[in-house]
Amino acid sequence: MFYYLSKLILWLGGWKVSAKIPEHTKKAVMIAAPHTSNWDLVWARAAFYILKIPVRYTVKKELLVGPLKWILNGFGAIGIDRTHKKGKKQSMTEAMIQLFDERDELVILVTPEGTRSYQPEWKSGFYRIAEGAGVPILCGYLDYENKIAGIGPSFEAKGDMMENIEKIKDFYRPIKGKFPANGIR
């Protein structure tokens, strides 16, 4: 049902889907950039249903209760429990690496800007998660100028982190978000 609803939503919005996901990719951190609008969730979620990529995103486990659990899970939410087995609180990065360790297949969507406003510096958690879990970084994007939702290149989280993040940002710089002034420069 979500597949056909997604096709309708994208068709009504005039969007196309373009994917270049490496074959046999079972686990990855998927970047969502530029993230400039709440509409990004609608278009991205629809595109991933069409591409049949079971992308997940993280929320606090406390949100996943009652009817809200069914709704959020239906859109790909996965609860994060930051309590370590020994009772001490673990970082979000550690908790997400643990999610990868516990599953055979997992693609987690992360917004490295951390906000829909302009952010010159990205948060490095997406990179540290990919590095710690030993999974690739995939570049998911929404090009509002051309109305294309897609997946660009794949990057390995190895070597100089800041240099690699700049290479990833270089891919995103020509892509226009809904509010281009809030995008990557």
N, C-alpha and C positions, 0 to 999 in steps of 0.2 A: 504494500500500500504506500509506504513512504517513497518508494522508487517512483511510482507514477505521479504522486503528489509533487515530488521534487521536479520531475520533468515539466509538469504544468507550471509550477512557480517560476522556473528558469525561463520557460518559453514566454510566459506573460511578461516577465521582466526584460526579455530580449537578450538573455545571457547565453553564452556558449561555454562548453567545457573542454579543456585541453589537459591531457595528462601524460606525464613522462615518469612514471614510477618504475624504478629498477625491478626487473623480474625477481621473483623469489624473495622479495622483501617481506619478512614476517614481523619485524620489529623496527621501529624508527621513532625519532622525535620529529614531528611535523611543525615547522614554523608557520605561523599565520601572520603575514605582513604584506603591505602596511596595514595596520589595524587602526582605522580612523573613524569607525562608525559602528553603532549597534547593529546596523543592517548586515555587517560582515558575517554575523552568525547565521542569518537566514540564507544568504547566497552560498556560503561555504558548506553549511550542513546539507543543503540541497545538492550541491556538486558532489560531495562525498557519497551521498546515497546513490547518485547516478553512476559514479565510478566504482561503486561497490567496495569502497575502502572503509573498513570499520574504525574510523577515527574516533578517539575518545578524548575527553578533556577532564581535568580534575576539579573537584569541588571538595569542601570540607565534608567529611563523612556525616556530620551532624545535620546537613541539609537533606540527606537522603532518608526521609521518613514520610510515612503516609502516602497520600496521592502525589505529593511533590516528587517522591522517589520514582514513581512510574513515569512521570513526565520527563524528569531530568535523565533517567536511564534511557528512555526512548530516544533522547537526543544525543546520547553518547557519554553522559556523565559517569565518572568513576570516583568513588569516595576515597579520600586520602585520610589515613589514620596516622597522625604524626607521633603517636605514642610508641616508643620503642618497646620491645619485648621486656626489657628490664625496667620499664616504667619511666625512663627519661625521655624527654621530648627530642625527636629527631628533626633535622631540617627538611624543608619541602624537597630539596634535591635528593636527600637520602631516601625519603619516602617514595619518590617517583622511581628511583633506581630499584628499590625493593619491588615495586609493581612489575618492572621488567623482569626481575629475577623470578617472580612467582608465575609468570605466564609464558606460553609458547609463542603467542602472537599478541602484539600490542603496538598500536600507533597512537601516540599521544600528541594532541595539538597544543602548542604553546605560543603565546604572543610575547616575543622578546622585548617589545617596547613597554609592556606592562600597563599601558594606558592608551586611550584613543586620542590623546593630545600629542602634540609634537614632543618627541623625546630624542635628544641628540645622542644619548648613550643608551645602548641596549643593556638589559639585565643579562648576565652571563649564565644564568641557571640552565637554560636550554642546552647550552654547550656542555656544561658540567654533567648534566643528566646523560646526554648522549655518550660522553667520554666514560663516565662511570659504568654505564650499562653496556658499553661496547656496541652501540647501535648507530646507524647513519642518521644524519640530519637531512630531512627533505624540505624543500622550499615550496610551501603552499602559498598561493597568491590570489588576489582578487583585483583585476585590472578594470576599474570602473570606466576608464576612458574608452576601452574597446569592448567592455562587458564580457570579459573572459575570466572564468574561474579555472585555475589549473595548478599543476605541480611542475615546478622547474627542476633544477639540478639537485643532485644529492652530494652531500659533503661528509667527509669523515672527521670526527673530532680528535684529531691527532696533530701534534706539533704546536706551533705558537698560536694560542687561543685568540689573542687580539688580532693578529694578522688574518687568521681564518674568518673571524667575525667580519672583518672589513671586506673580505672577498664575498662573503654571503650578502652583505649590505650592497655591494656593487651590483649583484644580480637584481636586487629590489629597487635600486634608485630610479630606473626609468618607468617603473610601474606606478600608476596613479591610483590612490585610494579614493574613497568617496569625497573626502576633504583633503586634497593634495597638499595644502599648507601644513597639515599635521603629519605628513608622511616622511619618509627617509630622504635625507638630503646628502 
